[in-house]
Amino acid sequence: MARRGRGFLVLVLSALGCVAWWSRDLTNFVGSPSTVLGSSRDAALQQLPLRAESETLEVPQELNPVEEVLAGVSVAFSLLSKAIACSAIVGTGPLVGLWSCVALGFASIAGMRPGVVAGAAAVIVVPLGAFTAQHGLGLVPLVVLLAALIQFSAGAVGFARAVDLVSKEVLAGFLNALGLALLLSQSGALSTPEAAGLALICAGITLFLPSAPVPSSLVGLAVASAVGAVLNFDVPTLATKAKDPMAFAGGLAALPQFQLPQLPSMEDISIALPCAVSIAFISLLETLLAARVVDDRKCEELCTFFYDENGELVITGPDGKPAPVDVPTSTVLSLAAGNGLSVLFGGFGGCGLVPQTVLNLNSGGGGFISVAAYAASMVLFALVLAPIVGQISVPALAGIMVAVSLDTMQFGPTLDAAKAALAGEEGSRIRFGVLVATAVLCYEVDFAVGIVSGVLLDRATSPGGIFSENKAAA
């Protein structure tokens, strides 16, 4: 409760601090499509994610289908433990999180930015867990369905263009906080020397072994699990973590039950709506940021908006030709469809996952094949390979996430920003301050608060902003 209060207070203060700039440019935020979010072609070019100014875009390389399939399998393994943990937080059966991942994975093929992995997420289930503790599980489908409708509406009105406001400093701050939170979240799985040793083996192989032709995370998982079995280490497995002897029995009994949501009353809607709004907002933010991460890693610009000489938005598809819907908007609509599909099969939804997206890219994925392989692997894990999957050690899976967390944190860009600030380069101290403030607020308060505050601070200190160096000098 104290964290929520601090988060709300910080958000209000950030908004008040930027109110002069906000009111001055308000027409840019609610005006015609040619001035959406106050962006221009030059502003969009300045917002290229985490790329040095002197660096040019590389020609995207063709993806190997075999490597993509293996990357999808690797991602599926990494999400098993998380999906079970998410189910426990909400209070549902252990496989509900897994089927939520399946629904989001298959739905994302329809329009999500290629390479983004969507599935069960802590930022979704933590608010849901608090909701179910107070109101029970009966209204969970309504909460997720309302969140999906909000996401669809956000996509329809062009909210996805808000990704243009996220500068490379805000993105780096968010990724630093996310990586640190993910790293510390694995501490529970590393509580014994045996568990820590297995995790270290898996993490080391994942980080330092080449990811082609077989993803290093899969090799690390196999080696760590084999070492644990040979040495007869007493470490928890996925089956023991599920706390249900039938969770990994497999067979058709593991299939989710199709169910149409019941018509809610106005009282039910009033209870579910606040939680749905919170879930919709943070899931939109993390999904769009995951799309930006893919842009950066693949040296592409599918999630950067450009404008012609008349200020009109130029929308192109992955092939460079004009597209009816921009990639961020189609990503949001795909997220809404995935959450709606999840409700129909008793799931609790999710969003785009930055850590798993990073793992997908590092493992040789990045296209639709890897995402389809991830979703299909989850189905196989639940129905066919469940008894074997249930024996995978939790510390070995934690090792994969340790490696992913270290790869998520932006050590290079953060160090470069710090060096530039110490050297006194023009504007560098403000940029570094935005990065640090975003990271601290994301980690200490809330990710949504940190991102929004970082964007407001970034806009206020950018050229023309109320706190910019140029204005201070004037």
N, C-alpha and C positions, 0 to 999 in steps of 0.2 A: 504494500500500500504506500509505503514511504517512497519507493522507487517511482511509482506512478505519479505521486504528487510532485516529486522533483522533476520528472519528465515534463509534466504539464507546465510547471513554472518556467523551466528553461525554454520551452517552446513559445510560451507567451512573451517572455522577455526578448527572445530572438525576433519575434514578429514585431514587437513594439520598436525595437532598435532599428528595424528596416522600414518602418511605416512610411517615412517620407519618400524613400525611393519607390516603395510599392505603389503609393497613391499617385506618384508622378507618372509611372508606367502602367497604370491600371488598364488603360485602353488596349495596351498590347496583349494583355492576358485575356481579355474578353472580346476583342475585336474580330475582324475578318480573318479567314484562313491565311491571308498573306502576311499577317502580323502575329500569328499564333505564338504565345509565350514570349513576345518581345524579341524573337530571334531574327537574325538576318543571315545571309550567306557567309559574311565575314565572321559573325559570332559563332556560327556552326563550325567553321573551319578552325576557330580557336579552341573548340571544345573537343578536339580529337582525343580519344581516351588513351592516356598513359603512353604517348608516343613522343619521342624527342622531336623538336622542330626540324632538325636537319634530316630526320629519317624519312625516307620515301616508302610508299606502299609497295609491298612485294606482290608478285603475281601469285594468287592462291594456287597451291599445288593440288593435284587430283588426289582424292582420298582412295586408299586401298580398301575394297570391300571386306576382305578377310580381317584386316586390322580394325576396321570399323566394328565388325561383329564381335571381335575379342574385346574391344574397348567397351562395348555395351554390356558384355558379360561381366567385365571388371567393375563397371559402375553398379550393376545389379548386386554383386557381392558386397560392395561397400555400403549399400543402402539397406541390406537385410537387418543388421543390428539396429539401425536408426528407425526403420519402419516398425520394428517390434517395440522399441522404446516409446515411439510416438503413440502407438496403440495403448500402451500402459498409462501414459499421461492422460489420454482422453478417457480411459476407463472401458475400452471396448475389448473384443477378442484380439489375440496377438497377430492374426493374419489380416485384420482390417486395414492396417497401415500398408501392408504389402499390396493389397488389392487397390488401395488408393493410388499407389505408385503406378500400377498397371493402367488404371483409367487415365491418369494424367500423361503417362508415357505414350499411349496410343493416340490420345487426343492431340498431343503436341505435334504429331507428324503432320496434322492437317494444316498448320499455319505458323507454328512457333519458329523463332529464329533457329535455323539449322545449327545443331551443336549444343543447344541449351537442354539440360536434363531437368525435368520437373518431377516432383514426387512429394512424399510426406515431409513436412518441415517443422522444426521446433518453433519457429515464429508463428506458425498456425496453431499447433496443438497446445501451446502454453496458454493462450487465451481461452481455447476450447476446454482445456482441463479445468481452469478456474470456473468456467461457465457450467460445466457438468457437475462440479462439486456443489454448486448452488441449486441448479435446476434439473439435474439428472440428464440421462442420455436421450430422452424423448424428443427434445427440440434441436438436437445436433443436425439432423438433415435439413431442417428449416434454416438454421444459421448458415450452413454451407451453401444452400440454394440461394439465399438472399445475397451472400457474398458473391456468388457467381453472377447474379443479375446485376449487382453493382459493377462488377468487373466488365460485363458486357456493355453496360451503359457508358462506362469510362472509355472503353474502346470506341464506341460509336461517336462520342463527342470529341475525340482526339486527345484524350488525356495522355496517350503514349508519347506525345511530342514533348512531354515534360522531361523525358530522358535527355533532351537537348540542354537542359539547365544543369545537368550534373557534369561538373568540370573534372579534369583528371585529378585534381587535388582532393575533391570530395570523394571520388571513386576510390582513390588510394587510401584515404582515411577509413572509409567503410570496409574495404578489404582487409586492412590491418586489424581492425577491431574484430571482424568476422573470423579471421584466421586465429587470432589469440583466443577468442571465445571457444572456437572449435578445438583448439589444442588443449585448453584447460578442461574441456568437457570430457576428455578421454581419461582423466586422472583416475576415475573410479574403476576403470577396466585395468589399470596398471598398479593396483594396490599391493601386489606381492612381487617378490624378485622374479619368480618364474614368469608371471604375466608380463612384467616389464621387459624381461629378456626376449620373449616371443615378439612383443610389439616392436622392440628395437631391431630385431632381425628383419621383420616384415617392412618396417619403415626404411631401413637402410637399403634393402634390395629395391624397394619402390623408388627411392630417390636417385640411386646411383646406377642401376642397371638400365641399359637402353630399352626403350619401350617397343621396339620393333624387332622381330615380327610378332612376338608375344608381349602383351602389356606387362611391365615390370611388377605392377601391383598383383597380378594373378600369380606370377612366379613367387613373389614374396609371401602371399597368402598360402600357397602350397608348401613352400619350404618351412615356414613358421609352424603350420599345422602339423607337418610331418615330424619336426623336431619335438613338438609337444607330445605327440603320440609315442614316439620312440623312447623319450625320456620319462614317459608316464607322468607328466606334470598335472597337478590337480588344479585345473583352470576351468572357469565356466564356459559352457558352450551355448549356442543359440537356443537349443532345446531347453536347457536348464534356465536360461534367462526368460524364456516365454512363460514359465511356471504353469504350463498346461501340457500334460503328457501326450495329448492328441494333436497339438498344434502342428507338429511336423510328421504326422502320420501319412499325409499325402492322400491321393485318390480323389474321386469326384466329390467326396464329402467336404473337401476344402474349398469348393467353388462358392463364391458369394451368391446370395439370394437376391434376385431382381425384385425391386420394390418401388412402387410409385409413391411419392410423398403425399401425405394426407393434406386436405384443404385446411389451412390454419385459421385460427380465429384472430381477431385484431389484437387481443391480449397476448397471444403467442407471438405475433409479429413484433409488438412493442417490447417484449422481453428479449427476443432474439436479435433485433436490429442493431443495438449498440455493439454487440460482439461481432456481428457480421460486417459492420463498417470498419472496425479495427482490423479484422482479418483481411478484408478486401484491400485496404490501403497498403499494409505492409507486404502482402503477397504481390501486389502490382509493382511496388518498388523493387523488391528483390528479384522478380522475374525480369524486369527491364534492365536492372544492373547486371544480371547474368548474361543478358544479350549483349550488353556493352563489353563485358569481359571477353566474350567470343570474338567480337569485332577486333579487340586489341590483340588477342592471341593469334588470330588468323590474318591480321593486317588487312581487314576489310572495313567498309563503311556502310554496312546495311542499316545500322542504327544511328547514323548521323544524318541530320536533315540539311538540305541545301535549298537555296532560294535563287530564282532567276533575277534578272535586272529589274523586273517589275515588282519584286518582293513576293512572287507567288511560289508556293512550295513545289519543289521538283521531286516527284516520287518515282523511283526506279526499283526494279526487282533485282534478284540475285544475279540475273544475266545482263544487267545494265540497261534493259529496255524498260519503257514506261510500264508501271504496275498500277492496278486499280486501288490497291491498299498498300500502305507502307509497311515495312517489316515489323516495327514496334507495335503498330496497331493490330496487325494479324497475330502477333505474339500474345497480346492482351486478350483478343477474342478467343484464341486457342486455349488460353489459361481458363477463361470462363467456361468453355465447353468441357474441358477436363474436369473441372470441379462439379459441373452439373452432371456429367457422366458418373462421377464418383458417388454422388448422392443416390443415383439409381441402383447402385450395387452396394449400398450400405456403408460407403466409405466416408471419410471426413476431409477429403480434398488435400490440397497442398499448393505448391508454387514452384517457380524455377529455383534451382539449388546451385548457388555459386560453387561450393566445394566439389560437388559431383560433376558440374560442368567443367571445372578445371581438370579433374581426374579424367574425364572423357577426352578432352583435348590432349592431355599429356600421354594418353594411352593409344593415340592414333585415330580417335574418333573426331567428329566435327560435322557430320552430315546426318541425314534422316536415317540411314541404315543403322548407325550406332544407337540411336534413340529407340528404334524399333527392336533392335536386338536386346536392349536393356529391358523393355517392357515384356518381350517374349520370354526372356530368361526368368523374370519374376514369376511368370505363369508356370514355367517348368519347375522352378524351385518349389512352388506350392503344391503342384499336382503330382509330379513324377519323381523329382529328386529330393523331396522333403526329408526322408530319413537320413540321407547323406549330408544334406545342407545343415540339418539340425546338430550335427556333430562338429561343425566348424567352431573353433575356439574364438571367443569374444576378444581376447587380447590380440590375436592375429588381425582381426578386422580393425581393431583400434589402431594397430600399426599403420594400416593404410590411411586412416583419417589423420594420424599424426603427420604423415608425409604430405597429405593434401593440405593440411592447415599451414605447414611451412611454405608450401608452394603458393598458397593463397595470399599470404602476407607480402606486401610490396617492399621488400628490403631495398632493392636497387633504386626505384624512384624516390623512396623516402630518404635514403642516404644522399642522393643527388640534390634533393630539395633542401636538406639540412646544410650541405656544403655551400650551396648557392646563398642561403640565408646568412651563413657565417662570413661569406666573402662580401656580403653587402651589395649583391647585384640588385638592380632596380626592381622593385616589386616582389623580390624573392621572399622577404621576411613575412609579408602578408600572405603569400601563397602557402608558405610552410605553416603559418599560423592556422590557416583554413584547414589544412591537412590534419594537423594535430587536434584542433578543436573537434573536427568531425569524428576522428577516431575515439577521442575521450568520451564524447557524448554518446556515440554508438555503444561503446562498451559499458560505461558506467550508468547510463540512464536507459536508453532504448534505441534500437536501430532506426525506427521511423523518426523519432525526435532528432537523432544525430544527423540523418540524411537531410531532413527538412531544414534544420538549423544550419547545416553546412552550406546548403544551397543559398539560403538567405544571406549568410555571412559572405559567401563568395560573390553574390551579385552586388552586395552593398560595398564591397571593397574593390570591385572591378572598375575599369575606366568609366567614369561617369557616375559611379555609385556614390552614395552619401558619405562613405568612409574611405574613398579612394585616395591614393597619395596625391594625384593631380589636384583634387579639390582641396586637400589639406594644404598643398603648396600655394594654391590660389588664395 
